Amino acid sequence: MKLEIEAKVKVNSLEPAAKKLRRLDAKLIETVREEDLYFNSADGTLMKSDCGLRLRKRQKEKGKRQKAEEKIFLTYKGPRGKSIFKSRQEAQVEVGDFDAAKNILLGLGYIERLTVKKIRQIWRLDDCEVCLDKVRWLGAFVEVEGPNEKSIKKVLNKLDLDKNEHISKGYARMTAEKLNCDLKPTSKK
């Protein structure tokens, strides 16, 4: 599994970060719509152990006459590690069929708990990926993912976001709190 290290910062608007990225000659990779389904084990142990299971549908918009390009990813996230930023082991695989993957997870006993939708611009600056996210119900965020804390700090500094508070919660947990819903399975009566 690879180690994912990321900083997440809430912002009022994505435009200042986008302007800075353009001025710094960062490369805009793509703009996508993402729909993330989060699952938990039937007994809740997956999330109790601070792990995550996500099925993501990513659509890259094409021209007016072209069909949107779609990719599907199944991701497992391990428990958070010690870091000043959010850090955890992650394993991800691309799958060919969203509905089939969802049915496999449900067939294995996992329970769909939450859906998070966002529009994401993915940029490359230095050795980091910078995501400008507009998340339904939550607002605007800048995420910087990199190979180590030093690289992430350097990019946050270049974007003038190094003094902002870093959010350690994921979008699923923040959405669940906003909607006042529980990510744990409901008890069967």
Backbone torsions as a table, in degrees:
resi	resn	phi	psi	omega
1	MET	NA	149.0	176.8
2	LYS	-92.9	157.3	178.0
3	LEU	-93.6	123.1	176.6
4	GLU	-98.4	124.4	176.3
5	ILE	-125.0	123.9	-178.0
6	GLU	-147.0	150.6	171.7
7	ALA	-112.5	138.6	179.0
8	LYS	-125.3	130.2	-177.4
9	VAL	-129.6	130.6	175.3
10	LYS	-79.3	134.9	178.3
11	VAL	-131.5	157.8	177.9
12	ASN	-75.2	-33.7	-178.2
13	SER	-147.3	147.3	177.8
14	LEU	-84.5	-16.6	-174.0
15	GLU	-60.3	-43.7	178.3
16	PRO	-59.0	-40.3	178.7
17	ALA	-67.4	-40.7	178.5
18	ALA	-62.6	-41.8	178.2
19	LYS	-62.2	-44.2	179.5
20	LYS	-63.1	-42.4	179.1
21	LEU	-60.8	-41.6	177.9
22	ARG	-64.5	-43.1	179.4
23	ARG	-64.1	-31.4	-179.9
24	LEU	-85.3	5.3	-178.3
25	ASP	60.1	33.2	173.6
26	ALA	-67.7	155.5	-178.0
27	LYS	-99.9	122.0	173.8
28	LEU	-77.9	115.0	-177.9
29	ILE	-79.6	-53.4	-179.5
30	GLU	-170.4	162.5	171.3
31	THR	-116.3	129.1	-173.7
32	VAL	-135.4	160.1	167.8
33	ARG	-106.6	132.3	179.6
34	GLU	-123.1	138.3	172.7
35	GLU	-122.2	116.0	-176.7
36	ASP	-110.0	122.4	173.5
37	LEU	-101.7	128.0	179.5
38	TYR	-106.4	137.0	-176.7
39	PHE	-120.6	154.9	173.3
40	ASN	-133.5	156.7	174.6
41	SER	-69.4	156.6	-176.2
42	ALA	-58.6	-33.9	-179.5
43	ASP	-92.4	1.6	176.3
44	GLY	81.8	2.5	-174.7
45	THR	-68.1	-27.4	-179.3
46	LEU	-59.9	-52.4	-178.8
47	MET	-78.1	-28.9	175.6
48	LYS	-61.5	-31.0	179.7
49	SER	-90.0	13.8	176.8
50	ASP	63.7	34.6	177.4
51	CYS	-111.6	163.4	-179.5
52	GLY	-137.0	150.4	176.4
53	LEU	-133.6	118.6	-173.1
54	ARG	-130.5	139.7	172.0
55	LEU	-115.0	119.5	-174.1
56	ARG	-116.1	132.8	170.6
57	LYS	-107.6	120.1	-179.0
58	ARG	-116.3	122.5	178.7
59	GLN	-114.4	122.4	175.9
60	LYS	-95.2	122.8	-178.4
61	GLU	-71.8	138.7	176.3
62	LYS	-110.0	-169.3	177.2
63	GLY	-66.5	174.3	-175.2
64	LYS	-59.6	-33.6	-176.6
65	ARG	-99.4	0.9	-178.7
66	GLN	-104.3	148.1	177.5
67	LYS	-77.0	142.4	178.3
68	ALA	-62.6	137.6	176.5
69	GLU	-81.2	133.3	-175.2
70	GLU	-123.4	137.0	173.8
71	LYS	-129.9	147.1	-178.9
72	ILE	-122.6	133.2	-179.6
73	PHE	-128.9	136.7	171.4
74	LEU	-107.9	126.2	-173.1
75	THR	-130.1	133.9	170.6
76	TYR	-109.8	132.5	176.6
77	LYS	-119.3	125.7	179.2
78	GLY	-78.8	179.8	-179.9
79	PRO	-62.3	154.0	-179.9
80	ARG	-67.7	142.0	177.1
81	GLY	-99.4	-179.7	179.6
82	LYS	-83.2	121.5	179.6
83	SER	-170.1	156.9	174.3
84	ILE	-72.4	-19.9	176.4
85	PHE	-111.8	174.0	176.9
86	LYS	-68.7	126.6	-175.3
87	SER	-141.3	129.2	178.0
88	ARG	-162.4	156.4	174.5
89	GLN	-71.6	143.4	-177.8
90	GLU	-142.5	137.8	172.9
91	ALA	-127.2	129.8	-176.9
92	GLN	-136.0	142.2	177.7
93	VAL	-136.8	141.5	175.3
94	GLU	-84.1	134.7	178.3
95	VAL	-120.0	159.9	-172.8
96	GLY	-90.4	-19.2	-172.3
97	ASP	-141.3	114.1	-177.4
98	PHE	-60.5	-51.7	-176.7
99	ASP	-63.8	-39.5	178.7
100	ALA	-64.8	-44.3	179.2
101	ALA	-62.1	-42.5	177.8
102	LYS	-61.2	-43.9	179.6
103	ASN	-65.7	-33.7	176.4
104	ILE	-64.5	-47.1	179.8
105	LEU	-61.4	-44.1	178.0
106	LEU	-64.2	-39.9	178.7
107	GLY	-64.3	-29.3	177.7
108	LEU	-81.4	-1.5	176.4
109	GLY	100.1	0.8	176.2
110	TYR	-74.2	152.5	-177.1
111	ILE	-117.4	129.5	176.5
112	GLU	-72.4	124.7	-174.8
113	ARG	-109.4	-29.7	-170.6
114	LEU	-164.3	149.1	173.3
115	THR	-120.9	133.9	176.4
116	VAL	-120.6	129.6	178.3
117	LYS	-117.9	140.3	178.8
118	LYS	-152.7	159.1	168.4
119	ILE	-107.6	130.8	-172.3
120	ARG	-131.2	129.0	167.6
121	GLN	-98.8	128.2	-179.2
122	ILE	-109.2	120.8	-178.7
123	TRP	-117.2	161.2	173.6
124	ARG	-123.0	122.6	176.5
125	LEU	-135.2	122.8	-175.3
126	ASP	55.5	-127.7	179.3
127	ASP	-104.5	26.0	-178.8
128	CYS	-120.3	152.9	169.8
129	GLU	-98.1	128.9	178.7
130	VAL	-114.9	122.7	-179.7
131	CYS	-112.4	127.6	173.8
132	LEU	-101.8	109.1	-170.8
133	ASP	-111.2	133.1	169.2
134	LYS	-112.5	106.0	-171.2
135	VAL	-104.6	128.2	179.0
136	ARG	-55.6	134.0	179.3
137	TRP	74.4	-14.6	-174.1
138	LEU	-111.9	-33.3	-178.7
139	GLY	109.7	-149.5	-171.5
140	ALA	-105.4	139.3	-179.0
141	PHE	-142.2	150.9	170.2
142	VAL	-115.9	125.4	175.6
143	GLU	-113.3	135.1	175.8
144	VAL	-122.0	118.5	178.5
145	GLU	-115.0	132.9	-178.1
146	GLY	-149.8	179.9	-175.9
147	PRO	-74.7	-20.1	-178.9
148	ASN	-161.5	169.0	-177.3
149	GLU	-62.8	-38.6	-178.0
150	LYS	-61.1	-44.9	179.4
151	SER	-63.8	-41.5	-180.0
152	ILE	-65.5	-44.9	177.9
153	LYS	-58.1	-42.3	-179.2
154	LYS	-61.1	-44.3	179.9
155	VAL	-70.0	-41.7	176.3
156	LEU	-58.2	-39.9	178.1
157	ASN	-63.1	-45.8	179.6
158	LYS	-61.4	-30.4	-179.5
159	LEU	-91.1	4.2	-176.9
160	ASP	58.1	35.5	178.7
161	LEU	-115.2	6.6	-175.9
162	ASP	-68.4	-21.2	179.4
163	LYS	-92.8	-9.8	-179.6
164	ASN	-74.2	151.7	178.3
165	GLU	-68.7	135.4	177.9
166	HIS	-90.3	135.1	-178.7
167	ILE	-98.1	123.9	-178.2
168	SER	-90.7	-14.1	-179.9
169	LYS	-78.6	149.0	173.6
170	GLY	-83.6	168.3	-179.9
171	TYR	-62.1	-32.8	-180.0
172	ALA	-63.7	-48.1	-179.3
173	ARG	-65.4	-42.0	179.4
174	MET	-64.9	-39.6	178.2
175	THR	-65.8	-43.2	178.7
176	ALA	-59.7	-41.8	178.7
177	GLU	-66.7	-42.2	-179.9
178	LYS	-62.1	-41.3	-178.3
179	LEU	-89.0	0.3	-179.0
180	ASN	54.5	46.4	176.8
181	CYS	-119.4	157.3	-175.3
182	ASP	-98.5	132.1	177.6
183	LEU	-80.3	-11.6	-179.7
184	LYS	-81.8	155.1	178.4
185	PRO	-62.9	147.9	174.4
186	THR	-75.8	143.5	-179.6
187	SER	-73.9	141.4	178.9
188	LYS	-87.2	135.3	-179.3
189	LYS	-106.2	NA	NA
